[in-house]
């Protein structure tokens, strides 16, 4: 059976980038330039990536038999800018494989 970890890592990076784009580009465009569509479309993309990230976190937790605490850390990482990047760094270090 192929591991879901590589896909989880890719989705995590995409989710982190989408959060940064939403906060640093789309929201200023909405509030300072009057372009609400920026948040609408970026928000949709970010929401889908967030759901995929959380679902894949659970799948990888089950595959790798991570403790429940790892799932909590993955979930919390998605709420903070650069959080998924830091979580990915911990995974790459081999600490949680």
N, C-alpha and C positions, 0 to 999 in steps of 0.2 A: 504494500500500500504506500502510495506517495504521500509525503508529509505536506501539510498545509502551511507549514512555517514560512517558506519563501513567499507564498501569496500573502500571508498575514503581514509580513514585513513590507511588501510593496504597497499594500493597501494602507498600512500605517503611515508610510511616507506620503502617499497621496492625500490621506486624511489630514496630516499635519500641514501640508502645503495649502490645502483648501481652507483650513482654518486661518492661516496667515493671510491668504488672499482676501478672505472674507473680512478680517479685522483691519488689515492695512490698506486695502484698495477699495473693496466694494462698499464698506460702511462710510468711508470718507466721500466716495462718489455720491452716495445716497444723501448724506446730510449736508455736504458742502457744495455739491454741484447739482443737486436736485435730480439725480438719476437713480430712482428706486429699483429699476430693473437689474442693476448691478448686484444688489443684495438678493433679489428674487432668484436669479439663476445661479449665482454662486452659493446661495443658501441651500438650494435644492441639491446641488452637487455635493456640498459638504454634508448635508443630512444623509444622503445615500451612502457616502463613504463612511460616515460615522456608524451607521447601522451595520454595514459590511465589516468594519473594523471590530466592532463589539461581538458580532456573530463569529468571526474568524478567531477572535481571542478565545472564545469559549471552545471552539473546535480544536485549536492548538493546545489549550489547557487539557482537554480530554486525551488528545493524542500523546502528548508529552508527559502526561500525569503530573502537571504542575500543581502545586497547592492552590487552594482557593484564593489565597492572598495575591497570587500572581494575576489572577483574573481581575481582582479589585484594582491592582496597580495599573494594569493595561487600560481598564475603564477610566480611571482617574487621569491617566496620561492624555487621553483624548480631549480633556476639558481645558488644558493649559497650552498656550503657545509653546512650541518646541517640545512638548511633553512626549509625543509619539517618537520624536527623534531620539530623545534621551532613553526612552524605553527600548527602542531598536538597538541603541548602542550597547545596552546591558545584554540584550539577546546575542548580538554579534560577538561580544566578549566571551561567549561560551558559558557564562555564569548560570544561565537558565535554560540551556538546551537539555 
